[in-house]
Amino acid sequence: SCSQPRSPEFRSMENVQFKSASFLNGPSVTLVGDAVFYNPNTLGAQVTEVDLEVFVNGKKVTRVKQDVSIAMKGKAKCRLPLNFEIPIEEVFKDFKPTLGEIFKKRIIEYKLIGSIKVGLGNLELKVPVEYEDEEELKF
């Protein structure tokens, strides 16, 4: 019997890190991690687009819209690597790091809201993504 394909599901974020910070052209950090999805269908799928709004400490800091090409096997988890720069001028607006400040622990709350676009057979689906956590920023 044939059944309608089901939309893949966003499960979690793993291995999230703020990899580097820069103050050269205004403060920014690089966020890396893996968005984990599950494809409940026997048919494989193709992730074609990432469209996420990024919030840091409650403030929207950027929107990331990237074309990608990641295969998603059927009945399996899929890891979508994310790697993007976050300009955080507003978050650290008046922050001028001293030597002592550089070595202090800073916890950053972040939130990702948006979707990924998935091609599943002849269907194109938007899979919602919403994730919130905190991470230590190391300078």
Biotite code that builds the C-alpha atoms (Angstrom):
import biotite.structure as struc

atoms = struc.array([
    struc.Atom([0.000, 0.000, 0.000], chain_id="A", res_id=1, res_name="SER", atom_name="CA", element="C"),
    struc.Atom([1.140, 3.539, -0.696], chain_id="A", res_id=2, res_name="CYS", atom_name="CA", element="C"),
    struc.Atom([1.096, 6.184, 1.977], chain_id="A", res_id=3, res_name="SER", atom_name="CA", element="C"),
    struc.Atom([1.839, 9.878, 1.889], chain_id="A", res_id=4, res_name="GLN", atom_name="CA", element="C"),
    struc.Atom([5.443, 10.761, 2.731], chain_id="A", res_id=5, res_name="PRO", atom_name="CA", element="C"),
    struc.Atom([5.873, 12.281, 6.177], chain_id="A", res_id=6, res_name="ARG", atom_name="CA", element="C"),
    struc.Atom([7.900, 15.394, 6.816], chain_id="A", res_id=7, res_name="SER", atom_name="CA", element="C"),
    struc.Atom([11.366, 14.855, 8.316], chain_id="A", res_id=8, res_name="PRO", atom_name="CA", element="C"),
    struc.Atom([11.633, 16.030, 11.922], chain_id="A", res_id=9, res_name="GLU", atom_name="CA", element="C"),
    struc.Atom([14.121, 18.346, 13.596], chain_id="A", res_id=10, res_name="PHE", atom_name="CA", element="C"),
    struc.Atom([15.456, 16.510, 16.669], chain_id="A", res_id=11, res_name="ARG", atom_name="CA", element="C"),
    struc.Atom([18.264, 18.509, 18.282], chain_id="A", res_id=12, res_name="SER", atom_name="CA", element="C"),
    struc.Atom([21.524, 20.395, 17.961], chain_id="A", res_id=13, res_name="MET", atom_name="CA", element="C"),
    struc.Atom([24.779, 18.634, 18.835], chain_id="A", res_id=14, res_name="GLU", atom_name="CA", element="C"),
    struc.Atom([28.441, 19.642, 19.096], chain_id="A", res_id=15, res_name="ASN", atom_name="CA", element="C"),
    struc.Atom([27.546, 23.346, 19.257], chain_id="A", res_id=16, res_name="VAL", atom_name="CA", element="C"),
    struc.Atom([30.459, 25.692, 19.874], chain_id="A", res_id=17, res_name="GLN", atom_name="CA", element="C"),
    struc.Atom([31.304, 29.305, 19.406], chain_id="A", res_id=18, res_name="PHE", atom_name="CA", element="C"),
    struc.Atom([34.624, 28.641, 17.701], chain_id="A", res_id=19, res_name="LYS", atom_name="CA", element="C"),
    struc.Atom([36.209, 32.044, 17.427], chain_id="A", res_id=20, res_name="SER", atom_name="CA", element="C"),
    struc.Atom([35.621, 35.663, 18.244], chain_id="A", res_id=21, res_name="ALA", atom_name="CA", element="C"),
    struc.Atom([36.782, 38.652, 16.270], chain_id="A", res_id=22, res_name="SER", atom_name="CA", element="C"),
    struc.Atom([36.770, 42.348, 17.079], chain_id="A", res_id=23, res_name="PHE", atom_name="CA", element="C"),
    struc.Atom([38.361, 43.575, 13.834], chain_id="A", res_id=24, res_name="LEU", atom_name="CA", element="C"),
    struc.Atom([35.226, 44.702, 11.963], chain_id="A", res_id=25, res_name="ASN", atom_name="CA", element="C"),
    struc.Atom([32.933, 44.874, 14.956], chain_id="A", res_id=26, res_name="GLY", atom_name="CA", element="C"),
    struc.Atom([32.424, 41.946, 17.310], chain_id="A", res_id=27, res_name="PRO", atom_name="CA", element="C"),
    struc.Atom([31.470, 38.631, 15.759], chain_id="A", res_id=28, res_name="SER", atom_name="CA", element="C"),
    struc.Atom([31.653, 34.945, 16.613], chain_id="A", res_id=29, res_name="VAL", atom_name="CA", element="C"),
    struc.Atom([31.544, 31.796, 14.517], chain_id="A", res_id=30, res_name="THR", atom_name="CA", element="C"),
    struc.Atom([28.909, 29.245, 15.504], chain_id="A", res_id=31, res_name="LEU", atom_name="CA", element="C"),
    struc.Atom([29.415, 25.620, 14.476], chain_id="A", res_id=32, res_name="VAL", atom_name="CA", element="C"),
    struc.Atom([27.313, 22.575, 15.248], chain_id="A", res_id=33, res_name="GLY", atom_name="CA", element="C"),
    struc.Atom([25.215, 19.792, 13.823], chain_id="A", res_id=34, res_name="ASP", atom_name="CA", element="C"),
    struc.Atom([21.458, 20.088, 13.363], chain_id="A", res_id=35, res_name="ALA", atom_name="CA", element="C"),
    struc.Atom([20.075, 16.562, 13.761], chain_id="A", res_id=36, res_name="VAL", atom_name="CA", element="C"),
    struc.Atom([16.995, 15.502, 11.766], chain_id="A", res_id=37, res_name="PHE", atom_name="CA", element="C"),
    struc.Atom([15.144, 12.222, 11.395], chain_id="A", res_id=38, res_name="TYR", atom_name="CA", element="C"),
    struc.Atom([13.618, 11.061, 8.115], chain_id="A", res_id=39, res_name="ASN", atom_name="CA", element="C"),
    struc.Atom([10.690, 8.720, 8.963], chain_id="A", res_id=40, res_name="PRO", atom_name="CA", element="C"),
    struc.Atom([10.201, 7.720, 5.311], chain_id="A", res_id=41, res_name="ASN", atom_name="CA", element="C"),
    struc.Atom([11.769, 4.753, 3.535], chain_id="A", res_id=42, res_name="THR", atom_name="CA", element="C"),
    struc.Atom([12.539, 7.117, 0.663], chain_id="A", res_id=43, res_name="LEU", atom_name="CA", element="C"),
    struc.Atom([15.698, 9.189, 0.955], chain_id="A", res_id=44, res_name="GLY", atom_name="CA", element="C"),
    struc.Atom([15.544, 12.974, 0.788], chain_id="A", res_id=45, res_name="ALA", atom_name="CA", element="C"),
    struc.Atom([17.791, 15.898, -0.093], chain_id="A", res_id=46, res_name="GLN", atom_name="CA", element="C"),
    struc.Atom([18.254, 18.961, 2.129], chain_id="A", res_id=47, res_name="VAL", atom_name="CA", element="C"),
    struc.Atom([18.482, 21.930, -0.243], chain_id="A", res_id=48, res_name="THR", atom_name="CA", element="C"),
    struc.Atom([18.241, 25.057, 1.909], chain_id="A", res_id=49, res_name="GLU", atom_name="CA", element="C"),
    struc.Atom([18.803, 26.340, 5.443], chain_id="A", res_id=50, res_name="VAL", atom_name="CA", element="C"),
    struc.Atom([16.885, 29.454, 6.522], chain_id="A", res_id=51, res_name="ASP", atom_name="CA", element="C"),
    struc.Atom([17.439, 30.400, 10.175], chain_id="A", res_id=52, res_name="LEU", atom_name="CA", element="C"),
    struc.Atom([17.088, 33.525, 12.273], chain_id="A", res_id=53, res_name="GLU", atom_name="CA", element="C"),
    struc.Atom([19.687, 33.658, 15.042], chain_id="A", res_id=54, res_name="VAL", atom_name="CA", element="C"),
    struc.Atom([19.025, 35.292, 18.394], chain_id="A", res_id=55, res_name="PHE", atom_name="CA", element="C"),
    struc.Atom([21.731, 35.923, 20.984], chain_id="A", res_id=56, res_name="VAL", atom_name="CA", element="C"),
    struc.Atom([20.794, 36.912, 24.531], chain_id="A", res_id=57, res_name="ASN", atom_name="CA", element="C"),
    struc.Atom([17.260, 37.629, 23.310], chain_id="A", res_id=58, res_name="GLY", atom_name="CA", element="C"),
    struc.Atom([18.262, 39.873, 20.394], chain_id="A", res_id=59, res_name="LYS", atom_name="CA", element="C"),
    struc.Atom([18.002, 38.943, 16.714], chain_id="A", res_id=60, res_name="LYS", atom_name="CA", element="C"),
    struc.Atom([21.541, 39.207, 15.387], chain_id="A", res_id=61, res_name="VAL", atom_name="CA", element="C"),
    struc.Atom([21.390, 37.673, 11.925], chain_id="A", res_id=62, res_name="THR", atom_name="CA", element="C"),
    struc.Atom([19.510, 35.580, 9.403], chain_id="A", res_id=63, res_name="ARG", atom_name="CA", element="C"),
    struc.Atom([21.323, 32.729, 7.720], chain_id="A", res_id=64, res_name="VAL", atom_name="CA", element="C"),
    struc.Atom([19.972, 31.604, 4.364], chain_id="A", res_id=65, res_name="LYS", atom_name="CA", element="C"),
    struc.Atom([22.195, 29.097, 2.588], chain_id="A", res_id=66, res_name="GLN", atom_name="CA", element="C"),
    struc.Atom([21.724, 26.699, -0.295], chain_id="A", res_id=67, res_name="ASP", atom_name="CA", element="C"),
    struc.Atom([23.058, 23.266, 0.663], chain_id="A", res_id=68, res_name="VAL", atom_name="CA", element="C"),
    struc.Atom([23.080, 19.760, -0.745], chain_id="A", res_id=69, res_name="SER", atom_name="CA", element="C"),
    struc.Atom([22.972, 17.110, 1.967], chain_id="A", res_id=70, res_name="ILE", atom_name="CA", element="C"),
    struc.Atom([21.595, 13.588, 1.442], chain_id="A", res_id=71, res_name="ALA", atom_name="CA", element="C"),
    struc.Atom([19.125, 12.349, 4.061], chain_id="A", res_id=72, res_name="MET", atom_name="CA", element="C"),
    struc.Atom([18.737, 8.543, 4.073], chain_id="A", res_id=73, res_name="LYS", atom_name="CA", element="C"),
    struc.Atom([15.377, 6.931, 4.681], chain_id="A", res_id=74, res_name="GLY", atom_name="CA", element="C"),
    struc.Atom([14.458, 5.761, 8.205], chain_id="A", res_id=75, res_name="LYS", atom_name="CA", element="C"),
    struc.Atom([17.615, 7.374, 9.557], chain_id="A", res_id=76, res_name="ALA", atom_name="CA", element="C"),
    struc.Atom([19.061, 10.350, 11.397], chain_id="A", res_id=77, res_name="LYS", atom_name="CA", element="C"),
    struc.Atom([20.820, 13.006, 9.361], chain_id="A", res_id=78, res_name="CYS", atom_name="CA", element="C"),
    struc.Atom([23.385, 15.531, 10.591], chain_id="A", res_id=79, res_name="ARG", atom_name="CA", element="C"),
    struc.Atom([23.359, 18.896, 8.881], chain_id="A", res_id=80, res_name="LEU", atom_name="CA", element="C"),
    struc.Atom([26.603, 20.753, 9.669], chain_id="A", res_id=81, res_name="PRO", atom_name="CA", element="C"),
    struc.Atom([26.118, 24.444, 10.432], chain_id="A", res_id=82, res_name="LEU", atom_name="CA", element="C"),
    struc.Atom([28.953, 26.956, 10.345], chain_id="A", res_id=83, res_name="ASN", atom_name="CA", element="C"),
    struc.Atom([28.236, 30.661, 10.188], chain_id="A", res_id=84, res_name="PHE", atom_name="CA", element="C"),
    struc.Atom([29.440, 33.983, 11.505], chain_id="A", res_id=85, res_name="GLU", atom_name="CA", element="C"),
    struc.Atom([27.229, 35.903, 13.897], chain_id="A", res_id=86, res_name="ILE", atom_name="CA", element="C"),
    struc.Atom([27.706, 39.671, 14.070], chain_id="A", res_id=87, res_name="PRO", atom_name="CA", element="C"),
    struc.Atom([26.980, 40.630, 17.653], chain_id="A", res_id=88, res_name="ILE", atom_name="CA", element="C"),
    struc.Atom([27.508, 44.391, 17.635], chain_id="A", res_id=89, res_name="GLU", atom_name="CA", element="C"),
    struc.Atom([24.311, 44.979, 19.622], chain_id="A", res_id=90, res_name="GLU", atom_name="CA", element="C"),
    struc.Atom([25.013, 42.251, 22.170], chain_id="A", res_id=91, res_name="VAL", atom_name="CA", element="C"),
    struc.Atom([28.493, 43.559, 22.967], chain_id="A", res_id=92, res_name="PHE", atom_name="CA", element="C"),
    struc.Atom([27.804, 47.149, 21.910], chain_id="A", res_id=93, res_name="LYS", atom_name="CA", element="C"),
    struc.Atom([30.032, 48.839, 24.492], chain_id="A", res_id=94, res_name="ASP", atom_name="CA", element="C"),
    struc.Atom([32.290, 45.881, 25.248], chain_id="A", res_id=95, res_name="PHE", atom_name="CA", element="C"),
    struc.Atom([35.976, 46.810, 25.069], chain_id="A", res_id=96, res_name="LYS", atom_name="CA", element="C"),
    struc.Atom([37.885, 43.776, 26.284], chain_id="A", res_id=97, res_name="PRO", atom_name="CA", element="C"),
    struc.Atom([40.729, 44.274, 28.727], chain_id="A", res_id=98, res_name="THR", atom_name="CA", element="C"),
    struc.Atom([43.271, 41.527, 29.326], chain_id="A", res_id=99, res_name="LEU", atom_name="CA", element="C"),
    struc.Atom([41.319, 40.441, 32.421], chain_id="A", res_id=100, res_name="GLY", atom_name="CA", element="C"),
    struc.Atom([38.015, 40.406, 30.491], chain_id="A", res_id=101, res_name="GLU", atom_name="CA", element="C"),
    struc.Atom([39.467, 38.200, 27.779], chain_id="A", res_id=102, res_name="ILE", atom_name="CA", element="C"),
    struc.Atom([39.934, 35.320, 30.231], chain_id="A", res_id=103, res_name="PHE", atom_name="CA", element="C"),
    struc.Atom([36.526, 35.585, 31.961], chain_id="A", res_id=104, res_name="LYS", atom_name="CA", element="C"),
    struc.Atom([33.887, 32.991, 31.192], chain_id="A", res_id=105, res_name="LYS", atom_name="CA", element="C"),
    struc.Atom([30.990, 34.365, 29.161], chain_id="A", res_id=106, res_name="ARG", atom_name="CA", element="C"),
    struc.Atom([27.809, 32.358, 28.718], chain_id="A", res_id=107, res_name="ILE", atom_name="CA", element="C"),
    struc.Atom([25.794, 33.231, 25.630], chain_id="A", res_id=108, res_name="ILE", atom_name="CA", element="C"),
    struc.Atom([22.159, 32.211, 25.248], chain_id="A", res_id=109, res_name="GLU", atom_name="CA", element="C"),
    struc.Atom([21.254, 31.536, 21.653], chain_id="A", res_id=110, res_name="TYR", atom_name="CA", element="C"),
    struc.Atom([18.126, 30.568, 19.768], chain_id="A", res_id=111, res_name="LYS", atom_name="CA", element="C"),
    struc.Atom([17.705, 29.307, 16.194], chain_id="A", res_id=112, res_name="LEU", atom_name="CA", element="C"),
    struc.Atom([14.293, 29.673, 14.551], chain_id="A", res_id=113, res_name="ILE", atom_name="CA", element="C"),
    struc.Atom([13.481, 28.891, 10.948], chain_id="A", res_id=114, res_name="GLY", atom_name="CA", element="C"),
    struc.Atom([13.366, 25.931, 8.620], chain_id="A", res_id=115, res_name="SER", atom_name="CA", element="C"),
    struc.Atom([15.220, 23.700, 6.231], chain_id="A", res_id=116, res_name="ILE", atom_name="CA", element="C"),
    struc.Atom([13.913, 22.868, 2.768], chain_id="A", res_id=117, res_name="LYS", atom_name="CA", element="C"),
    struc.Atom([13.872, 19.169, 1.893], chain_id="A", res_id=118, res_name="VAL", atom_name="CA", element="C"),
    struc.Atom([13.242, 17.508, -1.442], chain_id="A", res_id=119, res_name="GLY", atom_name="CA", element="C"),
    struc.Atom([11.403, 14.216, -0.919], chain_id="A", res_id=120, res_name="LEU", atom_name="CA", element="C"),
    struc.Atom([10.646, 12.498, -4.217], chain_id="A", res_id=121, res_name="GLY", atom_name="CA", element="C"),
    struc.Atom([8.747, 15.097, -6.229], chain_id="A", res_id=122, res_name="ASN", atom_name="CA", element="C"),
    struc.Atom([7.692, 16.991, -3.073], chain_id="A", res_id=123, res_name="LEU", atom_name="CA", element="C"),
    struc.Atom([9.455, 19.942, -1.526], chain_id="A", res_id=124, res_name="GLU", atom_name="CA", element="C"),
    struc.Atom([8.855, 20.347, 2.205], chain_id="A", res_id=125, res_name="LEU", atom_name="CA", element="C"),
    struc.Atom([9.813, 22.976, 4.771], chain_id="A", res_id=126, res_name="LYS", atom_name="CA", element="C"),
    struc.Atom([10.852, 21.405, 8.062], chain_id="A", res_id=127, res_name="VAL", atom_name="CA", element="C"),
    struc.Atom([10.545, 23.771, 11.037], chain_id="A", res_id=128, res_name="PRO", atom_name="CA", element="C"),
    struc.Atom([13.563, 24.295, 13.296], chain_id="A", res_id=129, res_name="VAL", atom_name="CA", element="C"),
    struc.Atom([13.409, 25.818, 16.756], chain_id="A", res_id=130, res_name="GLU", atom_name="CA", element="C"),
    struc.Atom([16.213, 25.354, 19.252], chain_id="A", res_id=131, res_name="TYR", atom_name="CA", element="C"),
    struc.Atom([17.372, 27.251, 22.311], chain_id="A", res_id=132, res_name="GLU", atom_name="CA", element="C"),
    struc.Atom([20.444, 26.678, 24.494], chain_id="A", res_id=133, res_name="ASP", atom_name="CA", element="C"),
    struc.Atom([23.477, 28.402, 25.951], chain_id="A", res_id=134, res_name="GLU", atom_name="CA", element="C"),
    struc.Atom([27.152, 28.037, 25.268], chain_id="A", res_id=135, res_name="GLU", atom_name="CA", element="C"),
    struc.Atom([30.358, 29.374, 26.740], chain_id="A", res_id=136, res_name="GLU", atom_name="CA", element="C"),
    struc.Atom([32.130, 31.924, 24.569], chain_id="A", res_id=137, res_name="LEU", atom_name="CA", element="C"),
    struc.Atom([35.918, 31.659, 24.757], chain_id="A", res_id=138, res_name="LYS", atom_name="CA", element="C"),
    struc.Atom([37.991, 34.527, 23.447], chain_id="A", res_id=139, res_name="PHE", atom_name="CA", element="C"),
])
